[in-house]
Amino acid sequence: MKLRLVTLLGLLFMIKSTFAQQEFKKISLDSLVLITPIIDAAKAGDGDSNTFNAELSSKISKYLFDNLRQKFPGNKYKNIPDLETLPQREYIDITHNYLAWTKSKKIKGFVDAPPVLVQNDVEFTLHVAVSGYYGSSVYKGIYANLFVIDNKLRKIIYCDSSRTTTAITNQEAVRKLTLKLVEKYVAFKPNQR
């Protein structure tokens, strides 16, 4: 009985996810700017505490930003250096809280975008924020969050997330997870696929 319930819930989740993905229209590369990714890499031990690693966070941010620029040549980019070493509390305010609130509201009402992410010189901002753990904890993994901001409205209009159980020290896993999210929301030109 429990297996049937779990299977049914899984199928309902897949159907809901499929319909949710159809609610958005892909954003053209020409109308967006990609800004510096925020990375929150932390070493997690067996207890509840974790230790933020600013050096690793900055390294992954630069690696991911370079890879995104290679994937989308000729697109608009803006490096916001303060985002590379954003304090963990501010990172959580920008990512987790906005993502959770937006998902709970389902597009019925858009969420105000954090001012640091709004770019007035282009229609949309594409922002990626990744958190993850490494170390001996069972909680290690990568959590990639994506936000699309309508800069005129100054609102987050799309948000999505994805997760893997790979440690955040695996930069290739961070890159693949992030690109998979970005490709759901960005309309590629024929020569960029």
Disulfide bonds with the S-S distance in Angstrom:
none
